[in-house]
Amino acid sequence: MSTTIFEPVHSGVLNLKNRIVMAPMTRARNADGIPNENNALYYRQRSGAGLIVTEGVAISDTAKGVLHIPGLYRKEQVEGWKLVTKAVHEEGTVIFAQLWHVGRVSHTSIQPEGKAPVAPSAIQASNSHAWGWNENGEEGFLICSPPRALETAEVAGIVKDFQQAAKNAIEAGFDGVELHGANGYLIEQFLNPYINTRTDQYGGSIENRSRFLLEAIDACIEAIGADKVAIRLTPYGGLHELPQYDEIEETYRYLAEELSKRKIAYIHLMDQKSRGSFALPEDFLVRFRSWFTGTMILAGGMNREKAETLTEAGTIDLAAFGEAFIANPDLVERLKNNWPLTPPDRSLHYGLTLNGYTDWKTYEEFIPEREK
């Protein structure tokens, strides 16, 4: 019997009303880093999705690469997120927090005491941008600062930051956490041998380069349970200057098999072709599915036809939609009814105003205007 993206699915804590996922998207709406009623409204509006994964949430004050993002490392942040999880749960939707450390994709102006960002190795992302303060005190996109290589002993501290953020997420009412292991941020920086040139136990072989990722996963599992822990990955991704390398397929097979053993909630893959980077090779999803025995999500260039084709084939379990959810808070209903989508306005994606955040109309709200 074929599946459909509008039917419920049950897997561990993922008791979902449909197979549609709202993918994580940075919105930069929290000047103080504390979620509030506006954030709760934003996520409630989009709770037609079976699963929501929040925007990237900083796990510490050194984890940030963008101004005005929320965190999960202070008590008041935990209290703020309770507003969001309560709102989403009232709509019957499951919500995971995406735990984020940007590594070298940051700027000294948003690091504590203006210090250098940390990374596996002291290799600058010299053509990539963070969102910080310039020398005139004006905020905007800035070339990422040269990073400092983490000392071996410091890596365990970041693992503990992930673990504590996971604990804080459960306290805040989240159903689970998704570690951000994608898009050229810290976890993926460790995986890439051109960015990670370490000679200790975190560099060199595939097993060593994967060690930080698996240690962070294991620490979160220890804290909140495997069925509440997930990860986002971008195999073949090149965002933030991650070069392709010969062992990509072997690396992700190793990770898939290791994560299968741990019985985590899901793996969330993203095809970065939609972001102007490298596309997943043909049949890679099929191969990855043979390596990973758990729930799989795919994001990147998703539409209804692609989502239904891949879920009905059993290639993926859940289909994630990103940017379309911004301008279409009722995206699930629009997909179900084949209603047209409102195009996004990227000039409104970031910023501290509610314009372009909670003021997008549903399709039905447009009807009175069309009848005038």
MONORWO-V92914 format. One line per field, one symbol per residue. psi: psi as a letter, one per 40 degrees, with the letter a starting at -180 (. if undefined). burial: + if it has 16 or more other C-alpha atoms within 10 Angstrom, else -. A space follows every 10 residues. Layout:
psi: ???
burial: ???
This chain:
psi: hiiieeiiih hbeggieieh hhihhhefeg deehiadddd dddddeedid hhhiihhhei eeeiehifii ifeidddddd dddddddddd efiihihhhh hebegaidee ihffiiiiid ighigeeiii hahaeeehia hihiihihhh iddddddddd dddddddddd deeieaihhg fafeaddddd dheddhfiea eeicidddde dddddddddd dddeideehi ihigheieif fhiiidfddd dddddddddd defidihhih hedeeeaiih iheddddddd dheahhihih fiiddddddd ddeedidihh hcddddegdf ddddddefii ihiiheeedi ieieheceeh iidddddddd e.
burial: --++++--+- ---+-+++++ +++++-++++ --++++-+++ ++++++++++ ++++++++++ ++++++++++ +++---++++ +++++++++- -+++++++++ ++++++++++ +----+++++ +++++--+++ +++------- -+++++++++ ----+--+++ ++++++++++ -+++++++++ ++++++++++ +++-++++-- -+++-+++++ ++++++++++ +-++++++++ ++++++++++ ++-----+-- ++++++--++ -+++++++++ ++----++++ ----+--++- ++++++++++ ++----++++ ++--++++++ ++++++++++ +++++----- ++-+---+++ +----+++-+ -++------- --
